[in-house]
């Protein structure tokens, strides 16, 4: 039996923790949030990026270009049983991103299984 409000709060909290860990380049926190076999995919510029979790963690360190400003907001949430898709809009390192985080509840906690992202064109203003 699922308590819908509790499930929603947990998924949203995991998404907030993800964003904070990403902009802080906190590899250990990202490893704790993602499944070890997660796939990160999206277009950045003209190229398609497909990354393992470890490649993604390395790229967050490479992408860090200052201390902000950073901003994120919940764009959407869909729950079905022990699955969730949380959409987060965020501004980091001078660009707006939309991240779709696919989650699965494993052993009572929300785990990010995959991240699909879109990097908005330079100059995009939410």
PyMOL commands that place a pseudoatom at each C-alpha (Angstrom):
pseudoatom trace, name=CA, resn=UNK, resi=1, chain=A, elem=C, hetatm=0, pos=[0.000, 0.000, 0.000]
pseudoatom trace, name=CA, resn=UNK, resi=2, chain=A, elem=C, hetatm=0, pos=[1.306, 3.445, -0.917]
pseudoatom trace, name=CA, resn=UNK, resi=3, chain=A, elem=C, hetatm=0, pos=[0.735, 6.668, 0.931]
pseudoatom trace, name=CA, resn=UNK, resi=4, chain=A, elem=C, hetatm=0, pos=[0.666, 9.057, -1.997]
pseudoatom trace, name=CA, resn=UNK, resi=5, chain=A, elem=C, hetatm=0, pos=[1.607, 12.237, -0.115]
pseudoatom trace, name=CA, resn=UNK, resi=6, chain=A, elem=C, hetatm=0, pos=[4.528, 10.544, 1.612]
pseudoatom trace, name=CA, resn=UNK, resi=7, chain=A, elem=C, hetatm=0, pos=[5.723, 9.105, -1.709]
pseudoatom trace, name=CA, resn=UNK, resi=8, chain=A, elem=C, hetatm=0, pos=[5.502, 12.501, -3.409]
pseudoatom trace, name=CA, resn=UNK, resi=9, chain=A, elem=C, hetatm=0, pos=[7.400, 14.242, -0.625]
pseudoatom trace, name=CA, resn=UNK, resi=10, chain=A, elem=C, hetatm=0, pos=[10.187, 11.662, -0.759]
pseudoatom trace, name=CA, resn=UNK, resi=11, chain=A, elem=C, hetatm=0, pos=[10.583, 11.898, -4.536]
pseudoatom trace, name=CA, resn=UNK, resi=12, chain=A, elem=C, hetatm=0, pos=[10.613, 15.700, -4.436]
pseudoatom trace, name=CA, resn=UNK, resi=13, chain=A, elem=C, hetatm=0, pos=[13.162, 15.648, -1.588]
pseudoatom trace, name=CA, resn=UNK, resi=14, chain=A, elem=C, hetatm=0, pos=[15.412, 13.317, -3.618]
pseudoatom trace, name=CA, resn=UNK, resi=15, chain=A, elem=C, hetatm=0, pos=[15.193, 15.737, -6.570]
pseudoatom trace, name=CA, resn=UNK, resi=16, chain=A, elem=C, hetatm=0, pos=[16.150, 18.674, -4.320]
pseudoatom trace, name=CA, resn=UNK, resi=17, chain=A, elem=C, hetatm=0, pos=[19.067, 16.675, -2.907]
pseudoatom trace, name=CA, resn=UNK, resi=18, chain=A, elem=C, hetatm=0, pos=[20.151, 15.842, -6.481]
pseudoatom trace, name=CA, resn=UNK, resi=19, chain=A, elem=C, hetatm=0, pos=[20.220, 19.485, -7.543]
pseudoatom trace, name=CA, resn=UNK, resi=20, chain=A, elem=C, hetatm=0, pos=[22.133, 20.562, -4.438]
pseudoatom trace, name=CA, resn=UNK, resi=21, chain=A, elem=C, hetatm=0, pos=[24.690, 17.746, -4.875]
pseudoatom trace, name=CA, resn=UNK, resi=22, chain=A, elem=C, hetatm=0, pos=[25.118, 18.570, -8.566]
pseudoatom trace, name=CA, resn=UNK, resi=23, chain=A, elem=C, hetatm=0, pos=[25.844, 22.283, -8.112]
pseudoatom trace, name=CA, resn=UNK, resi=24, chain=A, elem=C, hetatm=0, pos=[28.078, 21.566, -5.110]
pseudoatom trace, name=CA, resn=UNK, resi=25, chain=A, elem=C, hetatm=0, pos=[29.959, 18.917, -7.157]
pseudoatom trace, name=CA, resn=UNK, resi=26, chain=A, elem=C, hetatm=0, pos=[29.386, 16.442, -4.327]
pseudoatom trace, name=CA, resn=UNK, resi=27, chain=A, elem=C, hetatm=0, pos=[30.246, 13.106, -5.910]
pseudoatom trace, name=CA, resn=UNK, resi=28, chain=A, elem=C, hetatm=0, pos=[29.494, 11.052, -2.814]
pseudoatom trace, name=CA, resn=UNK, resi=29, chain=A, elem=C, hetatm=0, pos=[26.028, 12.552, -2.468]
pseudoatom trace, name=CA, resn=UNK, resi=30, chain=A, elem=C, hetatm=0, pos=[25.347, 11.944, -6.179]
pseudoatom trace, name=CA, resn=UNK, resi=31, chain=A, elem=C, hetatm=0, pos=[26.483, 8.323, -5.822]
pseudoatom trace, name=CA, resn=UNK, resi=32, chain=A, elem=C, hetatm=0, pos=[24.073, 7.913, -2.905]
pseudoatom trace, name=CA, resn=UNK, resi=33, chain=A, elem=C, hetatm=0, pos=[21.145, 9.360, -4.901]
pseudoatom trace, name=CA, resn=UNK, resi=34, chain=A, elem=C, hetatm=0, pos=[21.658, 7.552, -8.229]
pseudoatom trace, name=CA, resn=UNK, resi=35, chain=A, elem=C, hetatm=0, pos=[21.596, 3.853, -9.024]
pseudoatom trace, name=CA, resn=UNK, resi=36, chain=A, elem=C, hetatm=0, pos=[25.122, 2.731, -9.889]
pseudoatom trace, name=CA, resn=UNK, resi=37, chain=A, elem=C, hetatm=0, pos=[24.010, 1.777, -13.424]
pseudoatom trace, name=CA, resn=UNK, resi=38, chain=A, elem=C, hetatm=0, pos=[22.115, 5.011, -14.127]
pseudoatom trace, name=CA, resn=UNK, resi=39, chain=A, elem=C, hetatm=0, pos=[22.309, 6.570, -17.569]
pseudoatom trace, name=CA, resn=UNK, resi=40, chain=A, elem=C, hetatm=0, pos=[22.550, 10.326, -18.049]
pseudoatom trace, name=CA, resn=UNK, resi=41, chain=A, elem=C, hetatm=0, pos=[21.502, 11.513, -21.526]
pseudoatom trace, name=CA, resn=UNK, resi=42, chain=A, elem=C, hetatm=0, pos=[20.725, 14.724, -23.344]
pseudoatom trace, name=CA, resn=UNK, resi=43, chain=A, elem=C, hetatm=0, pos=[21.864, 17.261, -25.881]
pseudoatom trace, name=CA, resn=UNK, resi=44, chain=A, elem=C, hetatm=0, pos=[24.459, 19.790, -24.875]
pseudoatom trace, name=CA, resn=UNK, resi=45, chain=A, elem=C, hetatm=0, pos=[25.152, 22.212, -27.689]
pseudoatom trace, name=CA, resn=UNK, resi=46, chain=A, elem=C, hetatm=0, pos=[25.032, 20.280, -30.945]
pseudoatom trace, name=CA, resn=UNK, resi=47, chain=A, elem=C, hetatm=0, pos=[26.084, 16.954, -29.470]
pseudoatom trace, name=CA, resn=UNK, resi=48, chain=A, elem=C, hetatm=0, pos=[24.319, 14.053, -27.837]
pseudoatom trace, name=CA, resn=UNK, resi=49, chain=A, elem=C, hetatm=0, pos=[25.788, 13.181, -24.462]
pseudoatom trace, name=CA, resn=UNK, resi=50, chain=A, elem=C, hetatm=0, pos=[25.399, 9.695, -23.022]
pseudoatom trace, name=CA, resn=UNK, resi=51, chain=A, elem=C, hetatm=0, pos=[27.151, 9.284, -19.708]
pseudoatom trace, name=CA, resn=UNK, resi=52, chain=A, elem=C, hetatm=0, pos=[27.580, 6.745, -16.973]
pseudoatom trace, name=CA, resn=UNK, resi=53, chain=A, elem=C, hetatm=0, pos=[27.112, 7.963, -13.424]
pseudoatom trace, name=CA, resn=UNK, resi=54, chain=A, elem=C, hetatm=0, pos=[30.869, 8.253, -12.912]
pseudoatom trace, name=CA, resn=UNK, resi=55, chain=A, elem=C, hetatm=0, pos=[31.299, 10.241, -16.140]
pseudoatom trace, name=CA, resn=UNK, resi=56, chain=A, elem=C, hetatm=0, pos=[28.478, 12.545, -15.074]
pseudoatom trace, name=CA, resn=UNK, resi=57, chain=A, elem=C, hetatm=0, pos=[30.036, 13.100, -11.658]
pseudoatom trace, name=CA, resn=UNK, resi=58, chain=A, elem=C, hetatm=0, pos=[33.360, 13.945, -13.305]
pseudoatom trace, name=CA, resn=UNK, resi=59, chain=A, elem=C, hetatm=0, pos=[31.633, 16.398, -15.649]
pseudoatom trace, name=CA, resn=UNK, resi=60, chain=A, elem=C, hetatm=0, pos=[30.001, 18.291, -12.767]
pseudoatom trace, name=CA, resn=UNK, resi=61, chain=A, elem=C, hetatm=0, pos=[33.458, 19.109, -11.446]
pseudoatom trace, name=CA, resn=UNK, resi=62, chain=A, elem=C, hetatm=0, pos=[34.611, 20.169, -14.932]
pseudoatom trace, name=CA, resn=UNK, resi=63, chain=A, elem=C, hetatm=0, pos=[31.490, 22.321, -15.469]
pseudoatom trace, name=CA, resn=UNK, resi=64, chain=A, elem=C, hetatm=0, pos=[31.774, 24.279, -12.245]
pseudoatom trace, name=CA, resn=UNK, resi=65, chain=A, elem=C, hetatm=0, pos=[32.564, 27.827, -13.199]
pseudoatom trace, name=CA, resn=UNK, resi=66, chain=A, elem=C, hetatm=0, pos=[31.719, 29.798, -10.108]
pseudoatom trace, name=CA, resn=UNK, resi=67, chain=A, elem=C, hetatm=0, pos=[29.530, 29.959, -7.091]
pseudoatom trace, name=CA, resn=UNK, resi=68, chain=A, elem=C, hetatm=0, pos=[26.245, 30.806, -8.727]
pseudoatom trace, name=CA, resn=UNK, resi=69, chain=A, elem=C, hetatm=0, pos=[23.711, 32.089, -8.967]
pseudoatom trace, name=CA, resn=UNK, resi=70, chain=A, elem=C, hetatm=0, pos=[21.896, 28.783, -8.768]
pseudoatom trace, name=CA, resn=UNK, resi=71, chain=A, elem=C, hetatm=0, pos=[18.160, 28.286, -8.918]
pseudoatom trace, name=CA, resn=UNK, resi=72, chain=A, elem=C, hetatm=0, pos=[15.905, 25.296, -9.296]
pseudoatom trace, name=CA, resn=UNK, resi=73, chain=A, elem=C, hetatm=0, pos=[12.215, 24.592, -9.248]
pseudoatom trace, name=CA, resn=UNK, resi=74, chain=A, elem=C, hetatm=0, pos=[9.921, 21.618, -9.410]
pseudoatom trace, name=CA, resn=UNK, resi=75, chain=A, elem=C, hetatm=0, pos=[8.370, 21.528, -12.876]
pseudoatom trace, name=CA, resn=UNK, resi=76, chain=A, elem=C, hetatm=0, pos=[6.448, 18.273, -12.664]
pseudoatom trace, name=CA, resn=UNK, resi=77, chain=A, elem=C, hetatm=0, pos=[5.839, 15.084, -10.731]
pseudoatom trace, name=CA, resn=UNK, resi=78, chain=A, elem=C, hetatm=0, pos=[4.242, 11.828, -11.788]
pseudoatom trace, name=CA, resn=UNK, resi=79, chain=A, elem=C, hetatm=0, pos=[3.838, 8.829, -9.497]
pseudoatom trace, name=CA, resn=UNK, resi=80, chain=A, elem=C, hetatm=0, pos=[2.772, 5.306, -10.428]
pseudoatom trace, name=CA, resn=UNK, resi=81, chain=A, elem=C, hetatm=0, pos=[3.240, 2.629, -7.791]
pseudoatom trace, name=CA, resn=UNK, resi=82, chain=A, elem=C, hetatm=0, pos=[6.905, 2.531, -6.886]
pseudoatom trace, name=CA, resn=UNK, resi=83, chain=A, elem=C, hetatm=0, pos=[7.990, 4.707, -9.840]
pseudoatom trace, name=CA, resn=UNK, resi=84, chain=A, elem=C, hetatm=0, pos=[8.275, 8.468, -10.200]
pseudoatom trace, name=CA, resn=UNK, resi=85, chain=A, elem=C, hetatm=0, pos=[9.317, 10.972, -12.816]
pseudoatom trace, name=CA, resn=UNK, resi=86, chain=A, elem=C, hetatm=0, pos=[10.346, 14.312, -11.357]
pseudoatom trace, name=CA, resn=UNK, resi=87, chain=A, elem=C, hetatm=0, pos=[11.029, 17.222, -13.689]
pseudoatom trace, name=CA, resn=UNK, resi=88, chain=A, elem=C, hetatm=0, pos=[13.315, 19.919, -12.353]
pseudoatom trace, name=CA, resn=UNK, resi=89, chain=A, elem=C, hetatm=0, pos=[14.119, 23.224, -14.031]
pseudoatom trace, name=CA, resn=UNK, resi=90, chain=A, elem=C, hetatm=0, pos=[17.404, 24.692, -12.943]
pseudoatom trace, name=CA, resn=UNK, resi=91, chain=A, elem=C, hetatm=0, pos=[19.873, 27.465, -13.573]
pseudoatom trace, name=CA, resn=UNK, resi=92, chain=A, elem=C, hetatm=0, pos=[23.483, 26.572, -12.995]
pseudoatom trace, name=CA, resn=UNK, resi=93, chain=A, elem=C, hetatm=0, pos=[26.808, 27.676, -14.389]
pseudoatom trace, name=CA, resn=UNK, resi=94, chain=A, elem=C, hetatm=0, pos=[25.222, 30.283, -16.638]
pseudoatom trace, name=CA, resn=UNK, resi=95, chain=A, elem=C, hetatm=0, pos=[22.657, 28.037, -18.367]
pseudoatom trace, name=CA, resn=UNK, resi=96, chain=A, elem=C, hetatm=0, pos=[19.076, 26.870, -17.861]
pseudoatom trace, name=CA, resn=UNK, resi=97, chain=A, elem=C, hetatm=0, pos=[18.507, 23.115, -17.823]
pseudoatom trace, name=CA, resn=UNK, resi=98, chain=A, elem=C, hetatm=0, pos=[15.447, 20.896, -17.685]
pseudoatom trace, name=CA, resn=UNK, resi=99, chain=A, elem=C, hetatm=0, pos=[16.149, 17.537, -16.033]
pseudoatom trace, name=CA, resn=UNK, resi=100, chain=A, elem=C, hetatm=0, pos=[13.749, 14.585, -16.065]
pseudoatom trace, name=CA, resn=UNK, resi=101, chain=A, elem=C, hetatm=0, pos=[14.693, 12.265, -13.207]
pseudoatom trace, name=CA, resn=UNK, resi=102, chain=A, elem=C, hetatm=0, pos=[13.248, 8.757, -13.443]
pseudoatom trace, name=CA, resn=UNK, resi=103, chain=A, elem=C, hetatm=0, pos=[13.108, 7.195, -9.980]
pseudoatom trace, name=CA, resn=UNK, resi=104, chain=A, elem=C, hetatm=0, pos=[12.339, 3.833, -8.479]
pseudoatom trace, name=CA, resn=UNK, resi=105, chain=A, elem=C, hetatm=0, pos=[11.580, 3.234, -4.818]
pseudoatom trace, name=CA, resn=UNK, resi=106, chain=A, elem=C, hetatm=0, pos=[14.078, 0.636, -3.602]
pseudoatom trace, name=CA, resn=UNK, resi=107, chain=A, elem=C, hetatm=0, pos=[14.200, -0.521, 0.014]
pseudoatom trace, name=CA, resn=UNK, resi=108, chain=A, elem=C, hetatm=0, pos=[12.023, 2.393, 1.083]
pseudoatom trace, name=CA, resn=UNK, resi=109, chain=A, elem=C, hetatm=0, pos=[13.943, 5.229, -0.609]
pseudoatom trace, name=CA, resn=UNK, resi=110, chain=A, elem=C, hetatm=0, pos=[13.731, 6.961, -3.965]
pseudoatom trace, name=CA, resn=UNK, resi=111, chain=A, elem=C, hetatm=0, pos=[16.703, 6.144, -6.206]
pseudoatom trace, name=CA, resn=UNK, resi=112, chain=A, elem=C, hetatm=0, pos=[17.389, 8.006, -9.463]
pseudoatom trace, name=CA, resn=UNK, resi=113, chain=A, elem=C, hetatm=0, pos=[17.594, 5.418, -12.225]
pseudoatom trace, name=CA, resn=UNK, resi=114, chain=A, elem=C, hetatm=0, pos=[18.102, 7.792, -15.161]
pseudoatom trace, name=CA, resn=UNK, resi=115, chain=A, elem=C, hetatm=0, pos=[18.470, 11.476, -15.926]
pseudoatom trace, name=CA, resn=UNK, resi=116, chain=A, elem=C, hetatm=0, pos=[17.448, 12.939, -19.274]
pseudoatom trace, name=CA, resn=UNK, resi=117, chain=A, elem=C, hetatm=0, pos=[18.301, 16.600, -19.665]
pseudoatom trace, name=CA, resn=UNK, resi=118, chain=A, elem=C, hetatm=0, pos=[17.861, 19.513, -22.031]
pseudoatom trace, name=CA, resn=UNK, resi=119, chain=A, elem=C, hetatm=0, pos=[20.233, 22.472, -22.026]
pseudoatom trace, name=CA, resn=UNK, resi=120, chain=A, elem=C, hetatm=0, pos=[18.308, 25.566, -23.106]
pseudoatom trace, name=CA, resn=UNK, resi=121, chain=A, elem=C, hetatm=0, pos=[19.953, 27.892, -25.638]
pseudoatom trace, name=CA, resn=UNK, resi=122, chain=A, elem=C, hetatm=0, pos=[22.228, 30.617, -24.337]
pseudoatom trace, name=CA, resn=UNK, resi=123, chain=A, elem=C, hetatm=0, pos=[20.232, 33.707, -23.456]
pseudoatom trace, name=CA, resn=UNK, resi=124, chain=A, elem=C, hetatm=0, pos=[17.139, 31.687, -22.536]
pseudoatom trace, name=CA, resn=UNK, resi=125, chain=A, elem=C, hetatm=0, pos=[15.287, 33.345, -19.669]
pseudoatom trace, name=CA, resn=UNK, resi=126, chain=A, elem=C, hetatm=0, pos=[12.748, 31.384, -17.698]
for i in range(1, 126): cmd.bond("trace and resi %d" % i, "trace and resi %d" % (i + 1))
show_as sticks, trace
zoom trace
